[in-house]
Amino acid sequence: MEKRIYNFSAGPAVLPEPVLKEAQEQLFTLPGVGMSILEISHRSKKFDEIIANAKKDMADLLGVPDEYAILFLQGGASLQFSMVPMNLMPPVNKADYIVTGTWSQKAVKEAKRVGTVNISATTETENFKRIPAQSELKLDPEAAYVHFTSNNTIFGTQWMSEPEAGNVPLICDASSDIRHKPLDIRKYGLIYAGAQKNIGPSGVVLVIVRKDLLERSQSTLHTMLNYKIQAENDSLYNTPNTFGIYIISLVGKYLKGLGGLEAMYKMNKDKAGLLYDCIDNSGGYFRGHAEKGARSLMNITFNLPSEELEKKLISEATKAGFDGLKGHRSVGGLRASIYNAFPRQGVADLVDFMNTFMKNNG
């Protein structure tokens, strides 16, 4: 297939076309190296340059202060569900978790293997259609940290601002909305994010951790699971995902060329607005799952009047070049994931398709 289709997948997700083309051009041999990125040593001067650029662009885009370490690790966000409590929960051995979807539930499961987990708030009884209000949070001032998931891919909800945790370190799984807008990093103790949404390809996980928290990492931890050791070795204790970090460096350069995260945020709000307007103006034909005050800019979830119509739309959409629209089984219906790299024209074309489908199947 020569023509690229629109990829609405929740992840691995769409990458910027200029990045794909640059990687394609350099895949056989990196300029001035004579080898592919797939072949060079992670101890080489060229890779030192690549990972340094990836870190610098990450710091520049997110405004990461010097008192934070930037790590590129492996095992995805799922391993971070374990690494966070293993490194940061002792010696208090208790932490607060705000549960807003499947991924925060999985994080709770792993944290319980380490210590006591307090569910400070959850919207599970409402099928996670909203985000808890600050007044609903029951936080322990003596907790080791407060954990939340900033964007919920399955249910299409997103925190509009961070929960207030007082003096307790705030930990965030930002896998599905990292770099979609500017952040105040100083509000966080640690942020982690799987790369395959807004950072780069799968196989790398970003960890941004306040350096003073590294002292909580105990020497008894397994080496590869120890944040302090990973930071001391600049994410190079073992062979990292060199190709993944290379693509991350290209995506960072691409984002800076667009004007940074302020410009990206403006584009993301515009793209999501097109689709939400279509849903809201359909007279109830399309029904969003998330409450309006909690709607995600990254993952838009919605239903049709019947499951039969949903299947028909997905089938016809796939044939028309719109891939990955089937919703997760927890919600059903459809899900359009429109991360940073997803083109505005793709959203506009989907809206036209949906309006035509509604007209023909109303």
Buried (B, 14 or more C-beta within 10 A) or exposed (E): EEEEEBBBBBBBBBBBEBBBEBBEEBEEEBEEBEEEBEEBEBEEEBBEEBBEBBBBBBBBBBEBEEEBBBBBBBBBBBBBBBBBBBBBBBEBEBBBBBBBBBBBBBBBEBBEEBBBBBBBBBBEEEEBBBBBEEEEBEBBEEBBBBBBBBBBBBBBBBBEEBBEBEEBBBBBBBBBBBBBBBBEBEBBBBBBBBBBBBBBBBBBBBBBBBBEBBEBBEEEBEEBBBBBBBBEEBBBBEEBBBBBBBBBBBBBBBBBEEEBBEEBBEBBEEBBEBBBEBBBEBEEBBBBBBEEEBBBBBBBBBBBBEEEBBEBBBEBBBEBBBBBBBBBEEBBBBBBBBBBBBBEEBBBBBBEBBBEBBEEBE
